Amino acid sequence: MSTSPDATSLIAALADEVPPDRFVTDPDIIDRYQHDEAEWAPYAGAVAVLRPRTAREVQALVRHCRRHGIPIVPRGAGTGLSGGANAVAGCVIVSLERMTAVKQIDRLERTAVVEPGVVNDDLRAQCATEGLWYPPDPASSPWSTIGGNVATNAGGICCVKYGVTRDYVLGVEVVTGTGELVRLGRQTAKGVAGYDLAGLMVGSEGTLGIITEITVKLRPLQEPHRTIAGYFDSLVDAGRAIRAVAEVGLTPSALELVDKRCLQAVDEWKHMGISAEANVVLLGRIDTPGTVGDDEADRMLQCFTDGGATWAAASTDQAEADALFAARRLAYPAMERLGPVLTEDVCVPKRHVPEMLSRIESIGQRHDVMIANLAHAGDGNLHPLLIAPADDDAARIRAQAAFDDIITAALELGGTVTGEHGVGLLKMPGLRQELSPAVIDMHRSVKAALDPDGILNPGKVF
Ligand SMILES: Cc1cc2nc3c(=O)[nH]c(=O)nc-3n(C[C@H](O)[C@H](O)[C@H](O)COP(=O)(O)OP(=O)(O)OC[C@H]3O[C@@H](n4cnc5c(N)ncnc54)[C@H](O)[C@@H]3O)c2cc1C
């Protein structure tokens, strides 16, 4: 494959600082890096992909691109669901996939220092060998990177009890849009020296800096959990059970919703023998040890029953319980096999979960759109998955209208357009609905301070 003149001059100009073999210029390979998993989000042609090994290589690229006005799109594993890592015309994609060192796991401080390309599950596995646990567990944990998780402030399954990525980031090393290589945040348990600029990087979606190292907090290994499953005839019944769990003051270590469409899609794909007898399944977990945990599990079971479960039970079979959660994790890729999925990520106050689920159903019917439902239900973080055949323009228009209506409904109920996936491209109109013009202007001011020439992930977020 020939290399474009732009890529040739870029590689030559940086040859003293960045070994040429760090660059990918084959258009067929570049194409694989140009988009994330948000199948509806547009992307354009990149000039090259840089796969750096060091922060200094990233810095050299940013300085060059700043001088020449070349846009840069940072990328982790490309599992994002909002188009945040999608290429923009003429950009260089910086894929952090080769910066995979776990530099330190400190048992005394309960911290880890990692490069951004470390895959979430790999970090969790390494921590486990030290008796430690990195809690944030997006369902993409077998593939997504800690850098991508930090840049999107990823949530996950156990976040209902243990918090999201933001709650675990102590410090970051970043290359800002000015080409500065800086350390932000701290390594200590406490610290208030200056503004929380490390926090600013969490969820910044590659628009303020390229993260080249992260220091995270760890916890002792999680206690074993009990799993409680409930079957429901309707989304709204399941929603009532979810609200009841919050009302009685329980803090489950997971509370996930998965509907029949998703379970069937997983089973058709993986043949896991998961029965989809119910329209909606709730999967709860309690990891409080001892008799207190037993009592909490009983109370969760009662909440499911009170919410209208047609069947509910605590699982006595760990393998069966694990299979249900594995199916939950596979639900999104299973649905992708049925057609391009437009993924919502709204989050509403827990009291409004039944109402929001009811509105999602009505919106699907009104626009004649197939909607499957997945949710980190205990957080009120709902993922209606809108599916329209790729070659059916009318269905796509209806799905987009339903997507917009779901966002409006979530905002009416005091929610947000994105609980964990980030704004990227798909939620930009929603962000403008959610934030006032004055707050959008504050975003612009922050961006101008750290990336004055607007070269980092331009055209994303706001
Ligand atoms: C099957 C499946 C399940 C999922 N489940 C969840 C879930 O439970 N919870 C959840 O929160 N998300 C989930 N996601 C979405 C996605 O996995 C997360 O957003 C994840 O954090 C993205 O990580 P990544 O490494 O793939 O980043 P990418 O998709 O490559 O990038 C995401 C964003 O971060 C930026 N970025 C990446 N690396 C860096 C860096 N080093 N410096 C600066 N910016 C950077 C990119 O520019 C982009 O804006 C799921 C996705 C899939 C496909």
The ligand as an SDF file (V2000), in Angstrom:
LIG
                    3D

 53 58  0  0  0  0  0  0  0  0999 V2000
  -19.9740   -4.6040   24.8240 C   0  0  0  0  0  0  0  0  0  0  0  0
  -19.7520   -3.2540   25.4080 C   0  0  0  0  0  0  0  0  0  0  0  0
  -20.1020   -3.0180   26.7130 C   0  0  0  0  0  0  0  0  0  0  0  0
  -19.8920   -1.7700   27.2900 C   0  0  0  0  0  0  0  0  0  0  0  0
  -20.2190   -1.5860   28.6020 N   0  0  0  0  0  0  0  0  0  0  0  0
  -19.9510   -0.4060   29.2000 C   0  0  0  0  0  0  0  0  0  0  0  0
  -20.2490   -0.2090   30.5840 C   0  0  0  0  0  0  0  0  0  0  0  0
  -20.7640   -1.0980   31.2670 O   0  0  0  0  0  0  0  0  0  0  0  0
  -19.9270    0.9910   31.1220 N   0  0  0  0  0  0  0  0  0  0  0  0
  -19.3490    1.9960   30.4080 C   0  0  0  0  0  0  0  0  0  0  0  0
  -19.0580    3.0500   30.9480 O   0  0  0  0  0  0  0  0  0  0  0  0
  -19.0780    1.8400   29.0890 N   0  0  0  0  0  0  0  0  0  0  0  0
  -19.3490    0.6740   28.4800 C   0  0  0  0  0  0  0  0  0  0  0  0
  -19.0660    0.5070   27.1460 N   0  0  0  0  0  0  0  0  0  0  0  0
  -18.4910    1.6280   26.3930 C   0  0  0  0  0  0  0  0  0  0  0  0
  -16.9330    1.6380   26.3390 C   0  0  0  0  0  0  0  0  0  0  0  0
  -16.4050    0.3490   26.5510 O   0  0  0  0  0  0  0  0  0  0  0  0
  -16.3550    2.6100   27.3570 C   0  0  0  0  0  0  0  0  0  0  0  0
  -16.7050    3.9250   26.9900 O   0  0  0  0  0  0  0  0  0  0  0  0
  -14.8270    2.5190   27.5100 C   0  0  0  0  0  0  0  0  0  0  0  0
  -14.4260    3.3320   28.6000 O   0  0  0  0  0  0  0  0  0  0  0  0
  -14.0680    2.9230   26.2670 C   0  0  0  0  0  0  0  0  0  0  0  0
  -12.7230    2.4930   26.4070 O   0  0  0  0  0  0  0  0  0  0  0  0
  -11.7890    2.2820   25.1250 P   0  0  0  0  0  0  0  0  0  0  0  0
  -10.4360    1.9280   25.5980 O   0  0  0  0  0  0  0  0  0  0  0  0
  -12.4160    1.3660   24.1770 O   0  0  0  0  0  0  0  0  0  0  0  0
  -11.7760    3.7730   24.5530 O   0  0  0  0  0  0  0  0  0  0  0  0
  -12.1130    4.3200   23.0830 P   0  0  0  0  0  0  0  0  0  0  0  0
  -13.4550    3.8730   22.6600 O   0  0  0  0  0  0  0  0  0  0  0  0
  -10.9800    4.0330   22.1790 O   0  0  0  0  0  0  0  0  0  0  0  0
  -12.1410    5.8880   23.3660 O   0  0  0  0  0  0  0  0  0  0  0  0
  -13.1700    6.4560   24.1450 C   0  0  0  0  0  0  0  0  0  0  0  0
  -12.9150    7.9550   24.2940 C   0  0  0  0  0  0  0  0  0  0  0  0
  -11.7680    8.1700   25.0940 O   0  0  0  0  0  0  0  0  0  0  0  0
  -10.7650    8.8980   24.3760 C   0  0  0  0  0  0  0  0  0  0  0  0
   -9.4900    8.2870   24.7740 N   0  0  0  0  0  0  0  0  0  0  0  0
   -9.1640    6.9680   24.7420 C   0  0  0  0  0  0  0  0  0  0  0  0
   -7.9370    6.7950   25.2570 N   0  0  0  0  0  0  0  0  0  0  0  0
   -7.4860    8.0170   25.6300 C   0  0  0  0  0  0  0  0  0  0  0  0
   -6.2790    8.5010   26.2350 C   0  0  0  0  0  0  0  0  0  0  0  0
   -5.2870    7.6980   26.5890 N   0  0  0  0  0  0  0  0  0  0  0  0
   -6.1700    9.8340   26.4500 N   0  0  0  0  0  0  0  0  0  0  0  0
   -7.1640   10.6710   26.1360 C   0  0  0  0  0  0  0  0  0  0  0  0
   -8.3130   10.2850   25.5570 N   0  0  0  0  0  0  0  0  0  0  0  0
   -8.4690    8.9710   25.3240 C   0  0  0  0  0  0  0  0  0  0  0  0
  -11.1310    8.7530   22.9110 C   0  0  0  0  0  0  0  0  0  0  0  0
  -10.6980    9.8650   22.1490 O   0  0  0  0  0  0  0  0  0  0  0  0
  -12.6500    8.6880   22.9910 C   0  0  0  0  0  0  0  0  0  0  0  0
  -13.1840    9.9810   23.0890 O   0  0  0  0  0  0  0  0  0  0  0  0
  -19.3170   -0.7190   26.5290 C   0  0  0  0  0  0  0  0  0  0  0  0
  -18.9700   -0.9560   25.1940 C   0  0  0  0  0  0  0  0  0  0  0  0
  -19.1870   -2.2030   24.6350 C   0  0  0  0  0  0  0  0  0  0  0  0
  -18.7860   -2.4230   23.2080 C   0  0  0  0  0  0  0  0  0  0  0  0
  1  2  1  0
  2  3  1  0
  2 52  2  0
  3  4  2  0
  4  5  1  0
  4 50  1  0
  5  6  2  0
  6  7  1  0
  6 13  1  0
  7  8  2  0
  7  9  1  0
  9 10  1  0
 10 11  2  0
 10 12  1  0
 12 13  2  0
 13 14  1  0
 14 15  1  0
 14 50  1  0
 15 16  1  0
 16 17  1  0
 16 18  1  0
 18 19  1  0
 18 20  1  0
 20 21  1  0
 20 22  1  0
 22 23  1  0
 23 24  1  0
 24 25  2  0
 24 26  1  0
 24 27  1  0
 27 28  1  0
 28 29  2  0
 28 30  1  0
 28 31  1  0
 31 32  1  0
 32 33  1  0
 33 34  1  0
 33 48  1  0
 34 35  1  0
 35 36  1  0
 35 46  1  0
 36 37  1  0
 36 45  1  0
 37 38  2  0
 38 39  1  0
 39 40  1  0
 39 45  2  0
 40 41  1  0
 40 42  2  0
 42 43  1  0
 43 44  2  0
 44 45  1  0
 46 47  1  0
 46 48  1  0
 48 49  1  0
 50 51  2  0
 51 52  1  0
 52 53  1  0
M  END
$$$$
